[in-house]
Amino acid sequence: MVRTLNATRYITPLREGGSMPAIVETDDGGQYVMKFVGAGQGRKALIAEWIAGEIGRALDLRVPDLAFIELDAAFAPSEPDPEIYDLLRMSVGLNLGLRYLPGAFAFNPVLKPAPDAELASRIVWFDAFVTNIDRTARNTNLLWWQKELWLIDHGASLYFHHRWGDHLGASRTAFSLVQDHVLLRWASALSDADAFARARLNQDTFQQIVARVPDAWLGDEPQFANLTEHRRAYVEFLVNRLESSAIFLQEAKDARARRV
């Protein structure tokens, strides 16, 4: 069950991210990497972060625990940095946090250990499914922590929702950008990953995940008469993309064949 927490202390910004997330402390005593609704792509990045992250968890991939985090208006006035001040002021309300992994270090494809074929294939399949463009050698968004590989930063996923149109047509795309995936060279078990994911994911899973997207993040999309229709469109995209997995599976296999 997803938790809703209150931010109690702003610790430090993480300036390597384009949306400038930050480590914050919450009222449960934990620390989270907080993604702000007032940053960059705003609420749509948070929607993608939530939906993709929870799908990753459903596939037994290691994604840090996600929580909804309330940011009080009292946070902003005490911040001396004008850029951070503006970000906090525009993000009052509900934001998203990923459990902070202290001591984690970034995955480097040049260094050992390398992921095994099963894990690499499941991650490549997952990123192709959610159309995550942000898992490249330049920006892996993978962390080694406690001898396990963890997946972070999925806000660039589901990019079709930045311009709603034919979402069913978008669900059947091949995702050619899989050719740039940092783990593609090790992903020699893609057919097994596809079979595993298709057995694990279904419409009920997607409905449960999408149902927990906060109303405030969905906002006003003129294509939809109400929030119910808006949520239904996300579920339809995910269901149809799963049914069409052979398209992006073949694309990934072809891209790997060209690289190895």
C-alpha positions in Angstrom: 0.0 0.0 0.0 1.5 3.4 -1.0 2.1 5.7 1.9 1.4 9.5 2.0 4.0 11.3 4.1 4.8 14.9 5.0 8.1 16.5 4.2 9.7 17.8 7.4 13.2 18.8 6.3 14.8 19.8 3.0 18.3 18.2 3.1 20.0 18.8 -0.2 19.3 19.3 -3.9 20.5 16.7 -6.5 21.6 19.0 -9.2 22.6 16.3 -11.6 19.0 15.8 -12.5 17.4 18.2 -15.0 14.3 18.6 -12.8 16.5 19.2 -9.7 15.0 16.6 -7.3 16.2 16.7 -3.7 16.7 14.5 -0.6 14.1 15.3 2.0 13.3 13.9 5.4 9.7 12.9 6.1 7.6 12.5 9.2 8.2 8.7 9.4 11.9 9.5 9.9 12.9 8.3 6.5 14.7 10.0 3.7 13.4 10.2 0.1 14.5 11.5 -3.2 11.6 13.9 -3.9 10.4 14.6 -7.4 8.6 18.0 -7.5 5.3 18.6 -9.3 6.5 22.2 -10.1 9.6 21.0 -12.0 10.3 20.5 -15.6 7.7 18.2 -17.0 5.7 18.6 -13.8 2.8 16.3 -13.0 3.2 14.1 -16.1 6.8 13.2 -15.1 5.4 12.2 -11.7 2.6 10.1 -13.3 5.2 8.3 -15.5 7.4 7.8 -12.4 4.6 6.3 -10.5 3.1 4.1 -13.2 6.5 2.8 -14.6 7.9 2.3 -11.1 5.0 0.2 -9.9 5.0 -1.9 -13.1 8.7 -2.5 -12.5 7.9 -3.6 -9.0 5.2 -6.0 -10.4 7.9 -7.5 -12.5 10.1 -8.1 -9.5 12.6 -5.5 -10.5 14.2 -3.5 -7.7 12.7 -0.1 -7.7 13.0 2.0 -4.5 9.8 2.3 -2.4 7.6 5.1 -3.7 5.6 7.4 -1.5 3.3 10.4 -2.0 4.8 13.4 -0.1 3.0 16.5 0.9 5.0 19.7 0.8 3.8 22.5 3.0 3.9 26.1 1.9 6.1 26.9 4.9 9.1 25.2 3.2 9.7 27.9 0.6 10.2 31.1 2.7 13.3 29.7 4.5 15.1 28.8 1.3 17.9 31.3 0.3 18.5 29.8 -3.2 16.1 31.6 -5.5 15.9 28.7 -7.9 15.1 26.2 -5.2 12.7 28.7 -3.6 10.7 29.0 -6.8 10.6 25.2 -7.2 9.3 24.7 -3.7 6.8 27.5 -4.0 5.4 25.9 -7.2 5.3 22.4 -5.7 3.2 23.0 -2.6 0.9 20.0 -2.3 1.4 16.4 -3.4 4.7 15.3 -4.8 6.4 11.9 -5.2 9.3 10.4 -3.3 11.6 7.5 -3.9 13.3 5.9 -0.9 16.8 7.2 -0.7 19.5 4.5 -1.0 22.5 5.7 1.1 25.8 4.7 -0.3 24.5 3.6 -3.6 26.7 4.2 -6.7 25.9 4.5 -10.3 26.1 1.5 -12.6 29.0 1.7 -15.1 28.8 -0.5 -18.1 32.6 -0.6 -18.4 33.1 -2.0 -14.9 32.3 -5.3 -13.3 30.0 -6.8 -12.1 27.9 -7.0 -15.3 24.2 -8.0 -14.9 23.3 -11.5 -15.8 21.3 -12.2 -19.0 18.0 -12.8 -17.2 18.1 -9.5 -15.3 19.4 -7.5 -18.2 16.7 -8.9 -20.5 13.9 -8.1 -18.0 15.1 -4.5 -17.6 15.4 -4.0 -21.4 11.9 -5.5 -21.9 10.5 -3.3 -19.1 12.0 -0.1 -20.5 10.7 -0.9 -24.0 7.3 -1.6 -22.6 7.0 1.7 -20.8 8.9 3.5 -23.5 11.6 4.7 -21.2 14.1 6.8 -23.2 16.4 7.4 -20.2 18.5 4.2 -19.6 21.5 4.8 -21.8 25.3 4.6 -21.3 25.3 8.4 -20.9 22.6 8.3 -18.2 22.0 4.8 -16.9 19.6 5.5 -14.1 20.8 2.3 -12.5 22.4 2.0 -9.0 24.3 -0.7 -7.3 23.1 -0.9 -3.7 23.6 -3.8 -1.3 25.0 -5.9 -4.2 21.8 -5.5 -6.2 21.0 -3.4 -9.2 18.2 -0.9 -8.6 16.2 1.1 -11.2 15.5 4.8 -10.7 14.1 7.8 -12.5 11.3 6.8 -14.8 9.8 10.2 -15.4 10.8 10.2 -19.1 8.6 7.1 -19.7 5.2 7.0 -21.3 6.2 10.0 -23.4 3.0 9.6 -25.5 1.0 11.4 -22.8 2.7 14.7 -23.4 0.6 15.0 -26.5 -2.6 13.0 -26.1 -3.9 11.7 -29.4 -4.2 8.2 -30.7 -3.0 6.4 -27.6 -3.9 3.0 -28.9 -1.8 3.6 -32.0 1.0 4.8 -29.7 0.8 1.6 -27.8 1.8 -0.4 -30.9 5.1 1.4 -31.7 8.3 -0.6 -31.9 10.3 1.8 -29.6 13.4 2.1 -31.8 15.3 3.9 -29.1 15.9 0.5 -27.4 19.0 0.4 -29.6 20.6 2.9 -27.1 19.8 0.8 -24.0 22.8 0.5 -21.7 22.0 -3.2 -20.9 21.2 -4.4 -24.5 24.5 -6.2 -25.0 23.7 -8.5 -22.0 20.0 -9.0 -22.9 20.3 -12.4 -24.5 17.1 -13.8 -22.9 14.5 -11.4 -24.3 12.0 -14.0 -25.3 12.1 -15.4 -21.8 11.6 -11.9 -20.4 8.6 -11.4 -22.6 7.0 -14.7 -21.5 7.7 -13.8 -17.8 6.2 -10.3 -18.1 3.1 -11.4 -20.1 2.4 -14.0 -17.4 2.9 -11.4 -14.6 1.1 -8.3 -16.0 -2.6 -8.0 -16.8 -5.4 -5.5 -16.9 -6.1 -5.8 -13.2 -2.5 -4.9 -12.4 -2.7 -1.8 -14.6 -6.0 -0.7 -13.2 -4.8 -0.9 -9.6 -1.7 1.1 -10.4 -3.5 3.8 -12.5 -6.3 4.1 -9.9 -3.7 5.3 -7.3 -2.5 8.2 -9.5 -3.6 11.3 -7.5 -6.5 13.3 -9.1 -4.4 16.5 -8.7 -1.7 15.1 -11.1 -4.2 14.2 -13.8 -5.3 17.8 -14.1 -7.3 19.1 -17.1 -6.8 17.2 -20.3 -9.3 18.5 -23.0 -9.4 15.1 -24.7 -11.1 13.6 -21.7 -14.5 14.4 -20.2 -13.5 13.4 -16.7 -10.8 11.7 -14.7 -12.4 8.3 -15.2 -11.9 8.6 -18.9 -8.3 9.9 -18.4 -7.4 6.9 -16.2 -9.1 4.5 -18.7 -6.9 5.8 -21.5 -3.7 4.9 -19.5 -5.0 1.4 -18.8 -6.0 1.0 -22.5 -2.5 2.0 -23.6 -0.8 -0.5 -21.2 -3.2 -3.4 -22.0 -2.7 -2.9 -25.7 1.0 -2.5 -25.4 1.2 -5.8 -23.5 -0.9 -7.5 -26.2 1.4 -6.0 -28.9 4.7 -6.9 -27.1 5.9 -8.9 -30.1 6.4 -5.6 -31.9 8.9 -4.0 -29.5 10.3 -7.5 -28.6 11.4 -8.0 -32.2 12.8 -4.4 -32.3 14.9 -5.1 -29.3 16.2 -8.4 -30.7 17.1 -6.8 -34.0 18.8 -3.9 -32.3 20.8 -6.3 -30.1 21.8 -8.4 -33.2 23.2 -5.2 -34.8 25.3 -4.4 -31.7 26.7 -7.8 -30.8 
